[in-house]
Amino acid sequence: MTHRPAIGSIVPSSNRVVERTLAGIMPHFPAIDSCVARITFYGAGNGQPADGYCDEAYRHAAWNLGHAGVGVVCWNGTRGAGLGLDADRGLATVMAEAAGCPATTASLAAVRLLNAFGAARIGIVAPGDAGQAREAAAGLGRDLTGVRALGLADNHAASRVPASRIVALAREIAAEAKPDAILVWSTNLPGLDAVAPLESELGIPVIDSATLGVWACLREIGADIARAAHLGRIFTIGA
């Protein structure tokens, strides 16, 4: 029997974009499987406490992914930056124990990647309001130099934002704020297709949140991430 490695993603129940992102990335890694589980998160944060994570939901999702023999589990959601990264570190411990493998989150991956890029000053495209972006930047330990907020009231609405809108907002941030990097800060904003063209045009890293989780998982299991380098600079960083 041939062993096929696999990665596991836990996503909000209202998310449409992580699986779309996996579909765009994983064909470049044909020997690796990807598995997805959901936790309840709908509307304006319904299903999760305002001040933390509901550990049991993540524990059960990670436990189920462990049944598929995944080599890593990632909470592919950005909420941890606003909560503070200690919350995500604790969540990663819960998921790892349940799944029987390493675990991480998109926010923890963002810190690792921003450090690797040497990006201290960031711009953020956010689905909600500017306050959300300020909280995220503070949680990631960065200076927020520019933000464009879409003013969306619920998570599901983010998945319907066209990539062209994300491109336009990122251009505005780059021209106005001159950041070291730009983050598309929601795993339900469809940023994957915008990244490579923007990076070529702007000359700085553009980091898509949903891609972050996939990158972190592939890196964790030792995949040759350079196979997807044409999709964005993130796949040139093995840190």
Buried (B, 14 or more C-beta within 10 A) or exposed (E): EEEEBBBBBBBBBBBBBBBBBBEBBBEBBEEBBBBBBBBEBBEEEEBBEEEEBEBEBBBBBBBBBBEEBBBBBBBBBBBBBBBBBEBBBBBBEBBBBBBBBBBBBBBBBBBBBBBBBEBBBBBBBBBBBBEBBBBBBBBBEBEBBBBBBBEBEBBBBBBEBEBEBBBEBBBBBBEEBEBBBBBBBBBBBBBBBBBBBBBEEBEBBBBBBBBBBBBBBBBBBEBEBEBBBEBBBBBEBEE
